[in-house]
Amino acid sequence: MQEKLYKLMDWGFIEGVIYSEEDNPHRIMGVHRMGAYLVFQTFQPGAVSVNVLLQEEKKILPMEMVDEAGYFAAMMFYRKIGAYRYEVCYEDGKKVIVEDAYRFMPQIGAQDTDKLEAGIHYTLYDKMGAHLTRINGVKGCEFAVWAPNALRVSVVGDFNGWDGRVHQMRRLWDSGIFEIFVPEAKEGDCYKFELKVKGGLTYLKTDPFAFGAEKGGDGASVIRDIGHFKWQDETWMKERREKQAEGFLYLSSLEVYGTPADDAGMIDESYSGYIDPLKVRSSYSEGKRMVECLCASYAAEYGVPVKIARLSQTFGAGVEYNDGRVFAEFIRCALEKKDIVLHTDGKTVRSYCYTKDAVAAMLLILLKGESGAAYNVTNMDTKISIADMAQLVCDTFQEAGIHVTFDLPDDVDSYGYNPQMVIALDSSRLLALGWKPTTALREMFLRSAASMADAGRSGS
């Protein structure tokens, strides 16, 4: 390697990119002026050589592999240059020409992030998610997601082989928003966000602002252009008065209750807890209430016989091995024979429901439920704190030899956990329809563990 180029390298930063732990890769990747030089840097996992194609100058600048993981760099004396692309060569002889995702400025400004923080950004859907656009004449897709407690976020999809190393996103100052413009992404491509959190765990998450979703498969989000979309349900809605549907079920959740008061007790369908409109996470509860209100409005205006099922946390066979919910993390600890480490005191209390029981409840509500009514779906016998549930898992899987330990950090809020609360649903209204839960909490864990173990062995 050239000595001058070697001295210009930020090796700590490069290591962060290679190990996918960098939250601002744009800081050095792409092209940047460093003193008297222009320095190009790119991470192309699996590549054996990369060239910079200077389009206006019609010149080729060979890059040096500065790390065998596929990190390349090149330098030239500073001068203004036009657009450029990379020619990437692989060991099998394959050669591709790609745009550099790290040469584009962010499309979300400080005004947007200030409005988000204040809870007054009323067109956030225009900024977050996936938006097809053109920047400096280059077609692509702008991705943005709010993940304030993630160490690193990448967008993965059909356009990059679902490789989280390729398009690592930049954190926009202290807003918690990560964004990147991906030139290769196009309409119809499936994608997800890959999050790395404290402890080194990575999770694949669908896009809460997605305009499209995959049918079947892995439930990925889909890039869609809705600019020319026209609603076509006006005739259908008007016909509901004459051709009445027998039932319509909306699946809501316990989020609709907000934050219950400390003395709320068992929560029935008439309860309404506090929601702080300035907390970004309140979008979950606000969203549930908004849609339930829309259901009631359609029922009133068009006579649609809407019934609502408010699900407690529901799990059972079929849970993905890398599911990020607390019950799945506890099961994963048992399967991997690792102690369960709690970073809170575990006093949050919830009730739960087995998947099969929840499905039975949905069908019963649809067939026998009262139009315009909501029904809590939970097994009231499963009411338990997080700490007690962790101990239940240890006792249930004694052969794993694991224990519950507590590691309470000073900055517990940075872990992104839900606020501590007691939210146990009262399902008496559903029981009156004839529903009976069949599966106790211990059996739920046994069945879920067997399913997750199979998923882990198959790599799914």
C-alpha positions in Angstrom: 0.0 0.0 0.0 1.1 3.5 -0.7 2.6 5.1 2.4 0.6 8.3 2.0 -2.7 6.3 1.6 -1.8 4.2 4.6 -1.4 7.4 6.8 -4.8 8.7 5.6 -6.7 5.6 6.7 -8.8 5.7 9.8 -8.2 2.1 10.9 -10.6 2.2 13.8 -13.4 3.4 11.6 -12.6 0.8 8.9 -12.8 -1.9 11.6 -16.2 -0.6 12.6 -17.5 -0.8 9.1 -16.1 -4.3 8.5 -17.6 -5.6 11.7 -20.9 -3.7 11.0 -20.7 -1.6 14.1 -20.5 1.9 12.6 -23.5 4.3 12.8 -22.1 7.0 10.5 -20.3 5.3 7.6 -20.8 8.3 5.3 -18.2 10.2 7.5 -15.4 8.6 5.5 -16.8 6.2 2.9 -17.5 7.6 -0.5 -15.1 10.4 -1.6 -13.7 13.0 0.8 -11.0 15.7 0.6 -8.1 15.0 2.9 -5.6 17.7 2.7 -4.2 17.9 -0.9 -5.9 14.6 -1.9 -9.3 13.2 -2.8 -9.7 9.8 -1.1 -12.2 7.2 -2.2 -13.3 4.4 0.2 -15.7 1.6 -0.4 -16.7 -1.7 1.3 -17.4 -4.4 -1.3 -17.6 -7.8 0.6 -16.3 -10.7 -1.6 -14.7 -8.4 -4.3 -11.1 -9.1 -5.4 -10.6 -5.7 -7.1 -12.4 -2.4 -7.5 -11.8 0.5 -9.9 -13.1 4.1 -9.7 -14.7 5.1 -13.0 -14.4 8.9 -13.3 -17.2 9.4 -15.8 -16.5 13.0 -16.9 -12.8 12.6 -16.9 -13.1 9.2 -18.7 -10.4 7.8 -16.5 -10.0 4.7 -14.4 -8.5 4.9 -10.9 -7.5 1.5 -9.5 -8.2 1.0 -5.8 -6.1 -0.9 -3.2 -7.5 -3.6 -1.0 -6.7 -2.2 2.4 -8.5 -5.1 4.2 -9.1 -8.6 2.9 -12.7 -8.4 4.0 -13.3 -6.3 0.9 -12.5 -2.7 2.0 -10.9 -0.7 -0.8 -9.3 2.8 -1.0 -7.7 5.0 -3.6 -6.3 8.5 -3.6 -5.6 11.2 -6.2 -4.5 14.9 -6.0 -7.5 17.1 -5.2 -9.5 18.6 -8.0 -13.2 19.0 -8.7 -14.6 15.9 -10.2 -18.0 14.9 -11.6 -20.0 11.8 -11.1 -18.2 8.5 -10.6 -19.0 4.8 -10.2 -17.3 1.6 -9.1 -16.3 -1.3 -11.3 -16.3 -4.3 -8.9 -14.7 -7.6 -9.8 -15.3 -10.9 -8.1 -13.3 -14.1 -7.8 -15.6 -16.0 -10.2 -14.9 -13.4 -12.9 -18.2 -11.6 -12.5 -17.9 -7.8 -13.0 -20.5 -5.2 -12.1 -20.7 -1.4 -12.2 -22.4 0.2 -9.3 -23.1 3.7 -8.0 -21.6 4.7 -4.7 -24.5 5.0 -2.1 -22.2 7.0 0.1 -21.7 10.0 -2.2 -25.3 11.4 -1.7 -26.4 13.9 0.9 -29.2 13.1 3.4 -32.7 13.9 2.2 -34.0 14.4 5.7 -33.2 17.8 7.3 -32.9 19.1 10.9 -36.3 20.7 10.6 -37.8 17.2 10.0 -36.0 15.7 13.0 -36.9 18.6 15.2 -40.6 18.2 14.3 -40.3 14.4 15.0 -38.8 15.0 18.4 -41.5 17.5 19.3 -44.2 15.1 18.1 -45.6 17.5 15.5 -44.4 16.0 12.2 -47.7 15.4 10.6 -46.4 14.1 7.2 -43.7 11.8 8.6 -44.8 9.1 6.1 -43.3 11.4 3.3 -39.8 11.1 4.9 -39.7 7.7 6.7 -39.8 4.3 5.0 -38.8 3.7 1.4 -39.3 6.4 -1.3 -38.4 6.1 -4.9 -36.6 9.3 -6.0 -33.9 10.7 -8.2 -30.8 12.5 -6.8 -28.3 14.2 -9.0 -29.8 12.4 -12.0 -29.5 9.0 -10.3 -32.6 6.8 -9.8 -32.9 4.9 -6.6 -34.7 4.6 -3.3 -34.3 6.7 -0.1 -34.6 4.6 3.1 -35.2 6.0 6.6 -36.1 4.3 9.9 -36.3 5.5 13.5 -34.1 3.2 15.7 -32.7 5.4 18.5 -31.2 2.5 20.5 -29.6 0.6 17.7 -25.8 0.5 17.5 -26.0 0.1 13.7 -28.7 -0.2 11.1 -28.5 -1.5 7.5 -31.1 -1.9 4.8 -31.1 -5.3 3.3 -33.0 -6.6 0.3 -33.2 -8.0 -3.2 -30.9 -5.1 -4.4 -27.9 -6.2 -2.2 -28.2 -9.9 -1.7 -29.7 -9.4 1.8 -26.2 -8.6 3.1 -26.2 -6.2 6.0 -22.6 -5.2 5.4 -23.3 -3.6 2.0 -25.7 -0.7 2.8 -24.9 0.4 6.4 -27.0 3.5 7.2 -26.0 6.8 8.8 -27.5 8.1 12.0 -28.7 11.6 11.5 -27.1 13.5 14.5 -29.0 12.7 17.7 -32.4 12.2 16.1 -32.4 8.4 16.2 -33.2 8.3 12.5 -31.0 6.2 10.2 -31.0 6.9 6.4 -29.4 6.0 3.1 -30.0 6.4 -0.6 -29.6 3.2 -2.5 -29.2 3.7 -6.3 -29.7 0.0 -7.1 -33.1 -0.3 -5.4 -36.2 -0.3 -7.5 -40.0 -0.7 -7.3 -41.0 -4.2 -6.4 -37.8 -5.0 -4.5 -38.3 -6.7 -1.1 -36.4 -5.3 1.9 -36.1 -5.2 5.7 -34.0 -3.3 8.2 -31.2 -5.1 10.0 -30.5 -3.7 13.5 -27.5 -4.5 15.7 -28.2 -3.7 19.3 -26.2 -3.8 22.5 -24.8 -7.2 23.2 -24.1 -7.8 19.5 -27.5 -9.3 18.6 -28.9 -8.5 15.2 -32.6 -8.4 14.2 -34.4 -8.2 10.9 -37.4 -5.8 11.1 -40.1 -4.9 8.6 -40.6 -1.2 7.8 -43.4 0.3 9.8 -43.8 3.0 7.1 -43.7 0.6 4.2 -46.1 1.2 1.3 -46.1 -2.5 0.4 -45.7 -5.9 2.0 -44.7 -9.3 0.6 -47.5 -11.9 0.2 -46.5 -15.0 2.1 -42.8 -15.7 2.1 -40.9 -14.0 5.0 -43.2 -11.1 5.3 -40.7 -8.5 3.9 -41.6 -4.9 3.1 -41.9 -4.0 -0.6 -40.8 -0.8 -2.3 -43.9 0.7 -3.9 -44.6 4.0 -5.7 -48.0 5.1 -4.5 -47.9 8.5 -6.2 -50.3 7.4 -8.9 -52.5 5.2 -6.7 -56.3 5.8 -6.9 -58.7 4.5 -4.3 -61.3 2.2 -5.9 -63.4 1.3 -2.9 -66.1 4.0 -3.2 -68.5 1.7 -5.0 -67.8 -1.2 -2.7 -68.4 0.9 0.4 -71.7 2.2 -0.9 -72.8 -1.3 -1.8 -72.3 -2.3 1.9 -75.7 -0.8 2.7 -77.4 -3.1 0.2 -75.1 -6.1 0.2 -74.2 -6.3 3.8 -71.2 -8.3 4.9 -71.8 -10.7 7.8 -68.8 -9.6 9.8 -65.5 -7.6 9.7 -62.8 -8.2 12.3 -60.1 -5.7 13.1 -57.1 -7.1 15.0 -56.0 -4.5 17.5 -53.8 -5.0 20.6 -53.3 -4.1 24.2 -51.3 -1.0 23.0 -54.7 0.7 22.6 -54.9 1.1 26.4 -51.8 3.3 26.6 -50.1 3.5 30.0 -52.5 2.2 32.7 -52.7 3.9 36.1 -50.9 2.0 38.9 -54.3 1.1 40.5 -56.0 0.1 37.2 -56.3 -3.5 38.2 -57.6 -5.9 35.5 -58.3 -3.9 32.4 -61.6 -4.3 30.6 -62.7 -2.9 27.2 -64.0 0.4 28.7 -60.6 1.4 30.1 -58.5 4.2 28.5 -55.0 4.9 29.8 -52.7 7.9 29.4 -50.9 8.5 26.1 -48.1 11.1 25.9 -48.4 12.6 22.4 -44.8 13.9 22.6 -43.3 10.4 23.0 -42.5 8.8 19.6 -43.4 5.4 20.9 -46.9 6.7 21.5 -47.5 6.2 17.8 -48.3 2.5 18.6 -51.1 3.4 21.0 -52.3 6.4 19.0 -52.3 4.3 15.8 -54.5 1.6 17.4 -57.0 4.1 18.7 -57.1 5.9 15.4 -57.9 2.7 13.4 -60.5 1.6 15.9 -62.1 4.9 15.5 -62.0 4.5 11.7 -63.7 1.1 12.1 -66.5 2.7 14.2 -66.8 5.5 11.7 -67.2 3.0 8.8 -69.8 1.1 10.9 -71.8 4.2 11.5 -71.6 5.6 7.9 -71.8 2.4 5.8 -73.2 -0.1 8.2 -70.1 -2.3 8.2 -70.5 -4.9 11.0 -67.1 -4.2 12.6 -65.9 -6.3 15.6 -62.5 -5.6 17.3 -60.1 -8.1 18.9 -57.6 -6.6 21.3 -54.8 -9.1 21.5 -52.5 -9.5 24.5 -49.0 -10.6 23.7 -49.5 -13.8 21.8 -47.1 -16.6 21.0 -46.7 -20.3 20.3 -45.4 -22.7 17.7 -44.2 -20.8 14.7 -42.2 -18.1 16.4 -39.0 -17.2 14.5 -35.8 -18.2 16.2 -34.5 -14.6 16.1 -37.7 -13.0 17.3 -36.8 -10.0 19.5 -39.7 -10.2 21.9 -38.9 -11.0 25.5 -40.5 -14.5 25.7 -38.5 -15.5 22.6 -35.2 -14.2 24.1 -35.9 -16.2 27.2 -36.5 -19.4 25.2 -33.4 -18.7 23.1 -31.4 -18.5 26.3 -32.7 -21.9 27.4 -32.0 -23.5 24.0 -28.4 -22.0 23.9 -27.9 -22.8 27.7 -27.2 -19.2 28.5 -28.2 -17.4 31.7 -31.1 -14.9 31.4 -29.7 -11.5 32.0 -32.3 -8.8 32.9 -31.4 -5.1 32.5 -34.4 -4.0 34.4 -35.9 -5.1 37.7 -38.5 -7.1 35.7 -41.5 -5.7 37.5 -43.6 -5.1 34.3 -46.6 -7.4 34.4 -48.6 -8.6 31.4 -51.0 -11.4 30.5 -50.5 -13.7 27.4 -52.3 -15.9 25.0 -51.4 -19.0 23.0 -51.6 -18.7 19.2 -54.2 -21.4 18.8 -56.4 -19.9 21.5 -56.1 -16.5 19.9 -57.2 -17.8 16.5 -60.2 -19.5 18.1 -61.1 -16.2 19.8 -60.9 -14.3 16.5 -63.3 -16.7 14.7 -65.7 -16.7 17.6 -65.7 -12.8 17.8 -66.3 -12.7 14.0 -69.2 -15.1 14.2 -70.8 -14.3 17.5 -69.4 -10.9 18.6 -71.5 -7.8 18.9 -71.1 -5.3 16.0 -69.2 -2.2 17.1 -67.8 -4.0 20.2 -64.2 -4.7 21.3 -63.1 -7.9 23.0 -59.9 -8.5 25.0 -58.1 -11.7 23.9 -56.0 -13.1 26.7 -55.6 -16.0 29.1 -56.1 -14.3 32.5 -54.3 -17.1 34.3 -51.1 -16.2 32.6 -50.7 -12.8 34.4 -47.0 -12.7 35.3 -44.1 -10.3 35.8 -41.1 -10.3 33.5 -38.8 -11.4 36.4 -41.2 -14.3 37.4 -41.5 -15.3 33.7 -37.7 -15.5 33.4 -37.6 -17.8 36.5 -40.5 -19.9 35.0 -38.4 -20.5 31.9 -35.4 -21.6 34.1 -37.6 -23.9 36.1 -39.3 -25.3 32.9 -36.0 -26.1 31.2 -34.0 -27.3 34.2 -31.8 -29.4 31.9 -30.4 -26.2 30.4 -28.9 -25.4 33.8 -29.5 -21.6 33.5 -30.3 -18.9 36.0 -31.8 -15.4 36.1 -29.3 -12.6 36.8 -29.7 -8.9 37.0 -27.4 -6.3 35.3 -29.0 -2.9 35.9 -27.2 -0.3 33.8 -27.1 3.4 34.7 -28.5 4.3 31.3 -31.4 1.8 31.3 -33.5 4.1 29.0 -30.9 3.7 26.2 -31.9 0.0 25.9 -35.3 1.0 24.4 -37.4 -1.1 26.7 -41.1 -0.4 27.2 -42.0 1.7 30.2 -42.6 -0.3 33.4 -46.3 -1.0 33.9 -48.9 -3.5 35.0 -51.2 -4.3 32.0 -53.3 -7.4 32.6 -56.4 -7.7 30.4 -59.8 -8.8 31.6 -61.3 -11.2 29.0 -64.7 -11.7 30.7 -66.6 -10.3 27.7 -65.0 -12.9 25.4 -65.6 -15.7 27.9 -69.3 -14.8 27.9 -69.3 -15.7 24.2 -68.2 -19.2 25.1 -64.4 -18.9 24.5 -62.1 -20.9 26.8 -58.3 -20.7 26.7 -56.8 -24.2 26.5 -53.0 -23.7 27.0 -51.3 -22.6 30.2 -48.1 -20.4 30.1 -45.7 -23.3 30.9 -47.1 -25.3 28.0 -46.9 -22.3 25.7 -43.1 -22.1 26.4 -42.6 -25.8 25.9 -44.4 -25.8 22.5 -42.7 -22.5 21.4 -39.3 -23.9 22.4 -39.8 -27.0 20.3 -40.8 -24.9 17.3 -37.9 -22.5 17.7 -35.4 -25.3 18.1 -36.6 -26.8 14.8 -36.3 -23.3 13.2 -32.8 -22.9 14.6 -31.7 -26.2 13.1 -33.1 -25.4 9.7 -31.6 -21.9 9.7 -34.9 -20.1 9.3 
